[in-house]
């Protein structure tokens, strides 16, 4: 079997496909060099017989015409990363199956989020910042927080990450709320969460965590109306997308209500964070988009896709297929 490797960014590609990973992948068939639009023609002969392809961050955007011309026998693309929104549609419309390692990338985000929730419930973030300056006042944040026993946690979005966080929260004596119009009461019951609307979630919960999909229509969905409903000493955690938060409205709420905490791994401008009003709020805790796969974690995504390849070639039920219909709902 010939396996095409698609990629445009060597740095990103090598984070996932390390020498050890490529050695393992090579056990399934003959690997190509890294292919993109610039070298399509020189790899035409190899691609003509390829039935499967592997890629990750930096996947080229091929047109339906390029797929038909250069990849006539291609049956599946295994994407060792999360979102496939920007490249998947031409493949799917050409009858090529697409599989995504979104579940693998969800693992570190869920772990990160669970850690942030447990710390937020303890009043950790502001207590830690304050301890160096006003040690006695730092106890106020810790003693005013609910702690993890009896904490009310709200999850906005129950996709792959949200569901994983909900499962982890079963380890705590916490009451978990969720807002997701695509989730049934039956699924919510299995996850141990209570479905509510967004306003109820913001007004009732001690810790709120965003896991909404990356959709244009969700820009600034977290706005002044919701922030005004937050309880004293509550925390809003964002590992979703920075564009979903109305930053000036949130900054105003943080300044007017210093007991509220914002913990974000994503903001609207991550390259120049100091132009965000949130950067200057003492009760906003910002990290540089590290919740996803870092260090050795990206390799996990390739192994997920190799296991999916085994199921696909054996004719077994696959786990991570993306269809045109599911593409509409995914991040």
Secondary structure, DSSP 8 states (H G I E B T S, - for coil): -EEEEE-S-HHHHHHHS-HHHHHHHTTTSEEEEEE-GGGTGGGHHHHHT--EEEE-TT-----HHHHHHH-TT--EEEESSS--TTTHHHHHHTT-EEEE-HHHHHHHHHHHHHHHHHHHHTTHHHHHHHHTT-HHHHHHHHHHS--STT-EEEEE--SHHHHHHHHHHTTSS-EEEEE-TTS-HHHHHHHT-EE--HHHHHHH-SEEEE-----GGGTT-B-HHHHTT--TT-EEEE-S-GGGB-HHHHHHHHHH-TT-EEEES--S-STTGGGSGGGG-TTEEE--S-SSS-TTTHHHHHHHHHHHHHHHHTT---S-EE-HHHHTT--
